[in-house]
Amino acid sequence: MGDLELRRAYGEGDLAALPVFAGGFINFGYWAGIPLDGELTVEQRVASQRALYDLVVDALGVGPGDRVLEVGSGRGVGARRVLLRGPALVRGVDLMPEQVARAARANDDPRVAFVRGSCDDLPFPDGSFDALLSVEAAQHFEDVAAFTRESARVLGPGGRLAVTTFFTRTGDAGARLAGVLETFATGLDQAHRVDDVVRDLRAAGLADVRADGIGEHVWRGLDRWLAQGPRPDGWDRNWLPAFERGLLDYYLVTARKPAGSGV
């Protein structure tokens, strides 16, 4: 059911075109510094999504000369934002061929390219990248452990990883989330426990693994945006209540491949 829902959302459909999102991004946004006591503008919505990417790129320390991979690159808007840091190249990989095509059509920078591939079978040689990011995509991954192993494989020694999305806090949260959020009920989103993600990254050989909850700067801004619209009919407003009930949170997860490890 999950694969079918992914195709509906990102293949046959184009989630980024929905009013709840803006600017070609598909993320809930990082709303720190954006006032939430008045009417929100589309420009502020786009700014929140850019800010989420900037948070991740800052955590990675992307700079000139870096080779960067984005897993779950969508329309490629975020990958092109990474270019502002001056990397040598950026590659985006996405499971949906329609998304790869959309990203390729919008791209005019020779440093960026997009390819079709799976998070658990990345189409790149060992040690190809200095930094790897994934922004609000890992909640769709069927096998997070395989993703962590593949990430460790394609990173060179000293390479950095940063993943941001929503993960569950407890092992029994999945069934409870399915009762309050449609995306969990349909299988579009998977209930991955954050402690398991941390464990899998360490098991893959990565070091300095940490998961920082950033939900205070995500859920309230998202809920304020959804409250005023525009949003698709029936778009869930249960994200903030799910967070307040301790079922999930939004995390920035970072790790590093030890410098002495093999390619």
N, C-alpha and C positions, 0 to 999 in steps of 0.2 A: 504493500500500500504506500510506503514511503517513496519508492521510486516513481510511482504514478503521480503522487502529489508534487514531487520535485519537477516533473515534466510539465505538469499543469501550471506551476508557478513560474518556472524559469525558462521553459522551452516553448510550449504552445502559448503560454502567457508571457507577459513581460512585467514582472512585479515592480520594476523600477518606474514604470509608467503610471502607477497608481498614485493618487493625490497624497496618500499617507507618507510616501517618500517624495523626494524632490532632487533635482539636479543630477539624476542618473545613478545616485547612490541607492543602496538597499541596506540601511542599518538604522538602529533605533536612536542613534545620536548620543553625543556627550555634551551635556547642557551646562556645564560649569561656566559661570560668568554671563549666562543669558538670563535676563529677568523673566520670571515666570508669573508675575503678578498682573500681567496685562495681556492684550491680544498678541499672539505670536505671528510673525510674518513668514512667508515662504523663504525669504532671505535668511532668517534666523534658523529655520529648519535645515537649510542647506549648510549653514555654518556649523550646526551641531554635528552633522555627518562628516564634514571636513575635520572637525576637531577630534572626532574619534580616530580617524586615520592619523592625524598628527600625533595623538597620544601614543599610538602604536609605533609609529616611525621614530618618535623621540626615544621610546623604550629600547628600540633596536639600535639607536645611534647610527642610523644610515648616513653615510657621507660620500664624498667624491671617491670614485673608483670601485665602490661596492657592487657586487652582483646580487640582485635581489629577486626573490621569488614570492609571488602572492598565490596562495592556494584558495580557490573560490573567488576568482577575479571578476565575475559578473560582466558588466558592461565595460569594465576597464577604467572607470573614472578614478578609482582609488589608486590603481597602478600608475596612472599618469600623474597623480598628485605626488607620489613618491619621487618622481623626477625632479621636483623642486629642490631635493637634497643633493642633486648632482651625482647619482650613482652611474656606474659605467653602463649598466644594462638592467632592465626590469623584464621579468617574464611572468605572465599570468597564466594559470591553468584553471580550467573549469570543466565540470562534468558535462554540461549542456552545450552541444555544438551551436545552438542558436545564440547563446551568450557569447561564445567565442567569435562568432560572425559579427554580432553587434559591436563587440569591442574592437575588432579589426577594422570595421568600417569607419569607426570614429577616431582611429589612431593615425597620426601623421608624423610620429617621431620614430626614427630608425632605431633608437635605443630600446624600444618596447616591442614585444611580440606576445601573442596569445596563442595557446594551443589547447586542444582538448585532452583531458586526462582525469584520472581518479586520484583522490586524496591518498588512497592506499596503494597506488601504483604510479608514482610520479614519473613522467616520461623524460627524465634527465639523468645524465651519468652521475656517478658518485662524486661528491665534493664540488658540485657545480656552483654553489652559492655561498655568499658570506652572510646573508640575512634572509630569513623566511618569515612572512607574516600571513595571517589569516584573520579577516575581519568579518565577524558575524556569519560564519559559514560552518563552523565545527558542530553546531547544533544539528546539522543535517547528516553528519558523517555516521555511517553505520558502524564502522570499526575504528574507533579513536586510537587504539593501540597500534594498529597497522599504520595509521597516519603518523604517529610519533616515530615509528621505526623508519618510515620513508623520509621523514623530515631530517632525522639524524643522518641518514645515508647521503642525502643530497647536499647537506651542509659540509663545508670544509672545516678543518680544525680551527677552533676559535669562533666558529659561526654562531649567530644569534637567532633565536626564535621568539616570536611574540604572537600570541593568539588572543583575540578578544571576542567574547560572545556570552550568552547566558548558559549557565550550568546549574544543575540541581545541587542541593545541600545535603540531602539524605537519600538513602537507598530506596525508600518507599515513595519518593516524591512523584515518580512517573505516573502512577495510576491516579494520584490526586490531581496532578496537573491536567491529565486527560479529561477530568471532570469539569475543569474550569476554563481551559484554553483549547480552542478548536485545532490549532496547529499540532498539539500533542495528541489529540484524539484521532486525527487523520494519519498521523505518522510522518507529517512533514518535518516536525522537530522531534529529536530524540532526547530522552532524559538521561544525559550523561552527568554522573556525579563528579564534582570538581576534584574531590580527593582521588578518584580513580584516574582522572586526567593527569594529575601530578605524579601519581604512581607510575603510569605508563611512560611518561617522559623520562623519569629516572631509570626505568627498566630499559629504555632505548639507549641509555648511555649518556644522556644529557645531564648537565650539572647546574647548580645555582637555580634550581627550579623554584618558582614562587607563584602564588595565585593571589592577586590583590582584588578584593571586591570594590567595584566602582559604581555599584548600582545607585547610590545616592545621587549621582550626577547623570543617570540614565533614565530611571523609571519615572521620576516626577515630571521631568521635561516631556518625555514621551506621552505620559498621561494627559498633561496639559494640552499638548498638540492634538491628541485624539479627541479630547473633550470639546474643542472648538471646531473640529473638522478643518479642511475637508478630509473625509475618509471613506473607504468603501463601505457599503451597507453591511452591517454585521461585524465590522472589524472589531476584534476583541479589545475591551478596556480592562481586562482582568489581569494584566501584567503587574501593575502596581499592587493590587491585593495579593497576588501570588508571592511577590517579593516580601510584602509586609507579614505574610503568614509563614515566612521562612522556607518556602518551597523551592525557590531559585534565587539567584542573584546574577548580576553581570560582572564578569571577571576579566582582568588583564593577566594573562599567564605568560611568564617569560622563562627562558632557559638558555643555556649556552653549551655548545659542544666543546669539550676540553681541548686545549691547544695541542696536547700531546697525543690525541687520539688519531687513528688512521683515517685516511680519506675514504 
